[in-house]
C-alpha cells in the first residue's frame, strides 16, 4: 500500500509537470477548444515474454474522451508558428485489458492453479499533436501522451504471481505515435492514428517489467467554433527575445529505484514474499549550453552521483560468486552531450554520454553508456531557476530523477 501511494504521488507530480508543458499561455475560448471521443484496438506485445507467461489472448479494446486546445495563426505567437501550430490537451481512457484470457499459474509443489492476471487500466494523461502536413481538409503528424494510470490488479507473490509486469496499482502511461485528422465540415473531423504505449511504474517497485501495446485508434473530434485554415507561409510572427549565447546550468537531482535483479535474487532463494527495497539516488550536474535559437540549444555536461546500491549482495545471491570487491562502489561519474528543444518556458532534452566511473561489479557487462531524457520548466519570475524530471537508463532498470537547478 505504501509503495502504491508513493508511486501515485510521483505519477501525479509528473502529470502536473507535463500539464504545464501542454497548456500554452493563451486565451481559452471556443475558437481554440475541441472535444473528441475515440476507440482503440490494443495489441499487447510479447515484451519480457508477456504472452508466453501470462496471456492466452493479447488483444483488448479501449474507449476514451479528450479535450483539446488548438493554437492558431491569429494568436501571433512565434513558438506556435515554429512548431506548426500544435494542439495540446488532456484525456481519459479505459482499457478493458481485464477481459483478455490469461494462463493459470501453478506454484511448484502444488496442483492448484492461481488466477494470475492483468486488470482493466484507466489512463489520465496530457497529450500533444504536431502537424507535418496541414491543409484545409487534412492534418497528419506525430503525437505524444504522458500521464498516470490505475489498475485494480498488480503483482503479488501469492495472489497474482505471474503478473510481474504491473508492479503497483498506480503507474505511468507513456505513449507516442502518428495521428491523422480529416475534416468533414469546418467543425467536425474524423481522427485516426497508430500508437505505441508503455505502462510501468519506473522501477519504484519490483516486480515491474511493464507492458507495451501497439494500438489502432479511430474517433471523432468536434471544434466548438468553425476552423478557418490559414497557410503557415502566410504568417510569420516577430522572433521573440530569448537568452542567447553560452549559459552555465547547475542542478541537483534525487530519485528512488527498485532493482529487478535484487528481487530475482530473493525469489530464487525462496524469499518471494520479500520485496526489493526502494533505494535512493542523488546526482549533481553541471552543463555548458549554447542557446543559438529560440527553439534549440546544444551543450556538454558532467555529473557525479551516489546510489544506495546492493550490487554485491544480489550478485552473490544470483551467481554464487562476487567480483573483486574493489569493483563495487556507490559512486559514479560521467560526461555527456545534451540537445535541448524549447517551447516558451518548457524545454525537453536528450542526453547521451559515457560513465567515467561506474564500478558496479557484474553490472559492467551492460556497458558504460549514459542515457537520459527529460524536461524542465523555467520560472520566468525567479531568474534562472528551473525544475525538471529525467528518466535515466541505469542498465539495471529505468529511474526517475527529480531536479532543481539554476541557469547563469
Secondary structure, DSSP 8 states (H G I E B T S, - for coil): -HHHHHHHHHHHHHHHHHHHHHS-SS--STTTEEEEEEEEEEEE--GGGHHHHTBS--EEEEEEEEEEEE--GGG--HHHHHTTS-EEEEEEEEE-GGGS-B--EE-TT---EE------EEEEEEEEE--SEE-SSEEEEEEEEEEEEEES---BTTTBTT--S--SSEEEEEEEEEEEEEESSSSEEEEEEEEEEEEE-TTSSSS---EEEEEEEEEEEEESS------GGG----------EEEEEEEEEEEEE--HHHHHHHHHTT-TTS----EEEEEEEEEEEEE-SSSEEEEEEEEEEEE---HHHHHHHHHS----GGGB-SEEEEEEEEEEEEETTEEEEEEEEEEEE--BGGGGGG-SEEEEEEEEEE-TTSTTEEEEEEEEE-SSSEEEEEEEEEE-
